[in-house]
Amino acid sequence: MIMEKYVKLGERGQVVIPKEIRDAMHLRKTQRIKMINIGSEIVMRPLKEEKEPEDTVLEILKKVKLTEKDWKEIQRERDER
């Protein structure tokens, strides 16, 4: 689907992506977008989600059911280092 909207460049060079386009593209606040200059055209592409390493670790830990004994073993091994 092609959607065309007109926007103004703000005083600080900022562009607001119209809500209809944000919704259609499933864009979220703080999502990174790649801007490409092709001749006299500007192309914007959302970047794939990049997870912080801590988020990946937390997701893994949520899937693994560790007992209190497991946690104590992990702490003991950490303390030995």
C-alpha positions, 0 to 999 in steps of 0.5 A: 500500500502506498500512503502519501502525507505532507509534513513540515521540517521543524526548526531543529530539522525534526520530522514527525511521521504522521500517525497513520503511517506510524500505525501502518508500519507498527512504529513505536516511540524510540524505535530506530529508523534508517534514513537513506539519501538516494539522489533527491529522495529520502527513504526511511526504513525501520530497523529490526529490533535490537535487544539489549544484552540484559533483556536477552539474559532476562528472557532466558532466565524467565524460561528456565525455572531455577530453584533456590539451590540452583541460585545458591550454586550460581552465587557460590561459583561466582564468589569463587572467581 
